[in-house]
Amino acid sequence: WTEKFVIVLLTCSLLFATLSLVTFSKNLKVQRATAYSYQTEHEKFYQLGEYLQARNINSGDITVINYPPDDCWLRYYILFLTGAESKTLLEMYFSPDLSRLKSNYQNLYYITSSGQNVVDLKQPDTKEIFEKFIILTYRIENLSEDDISVLFKMLFDQNFPLIKSEIERIKKDKTSCQWLIPDPILNAP
């Protein structure tokens, strides 16, 4: 009678395991087919990185992010998911090695909040709105070095109040994105 009990117990266990595996498999397929809901700020940054990755942005491209105060974090998702160099507008303000852009990159992507005014900027090759971001694409081969300088001068001029407030915010905070500001400015009284 013990032998029959063990056989029944093993059969029930095997049946339960099979049923659990089938249920798990069905639920997994349903979950994987369901679109992911990007809700937090960092999930939205990741979503933008995935979008740019799907557009084949790569290490031959550069993105310039203007999304304070979180642009220093947003750039990492783009860098890790696409391989493209990613800088903040604040970084470019302090080290605008613009001649390097022409020789090292194919495309320049300027990414900002959809609430930002970008109408006065040089005409991009494409302009897209994705979620809460505006993406302006410039084919670098279509731009002269003067065009690139003018574009960045326009960006810096248009965003100067924002750049100035970011410098002050980072100087006070010194824990968030402080690597974006050169030490002599960061530590100045």
C-alpha positions, 0 to 999 in steps of 0.5 A: 500500500505504501508503494501505491501511495508513492506512485500516486503522490509522484503522479500528482506531483508530476501533473501539478508541475506540468500544469504549473509549467503550462500556466507559466508559459502562457502567462509569460507569452502574454506578459512579453506581448504586452507593451511596457508602460514607461512611467518614471522619469528614468524609464522615459529616458530609457524609452528614448534610448530604445527609440534612438537605438531603433533609429540606428543611431550609433558611435558615428553620431553625437547627441547633445541633450538639453533637458535640465536638471536631468540631462546628465542622467538622460545622456547615459541611457543614450550612450549605453543603448546606442554607443553614440557620444552623448553630451549635455548642452552645458558640457558643450558650453564649456568645451565646445570643440566644434571642429572635432564634430565635423571630423568625427561624426556623421549626425548631430542630434539635438534633444530637448524638452518638447516645451522648449522653443526651437524655432529660431534654430538653423533648419534641421534635416529632420525634426521629430517629437517623441513622447516629451522630447524634440529631436532635431537631426543635422547631417554633419556632412551638410554643414560647414564648420561655420554652420556648426559654430552658428548653430551652437552659438544660437543654442547657447544664446537661446538657452543662456538663462537656463545654462546660467541657472544650471551652473548656479544649481550645480554649484550649490548642490555639488552632488548632482552633475558637478562633472559638467562644470569645470572646477575653477567655475564650480569652486568659484565663490 
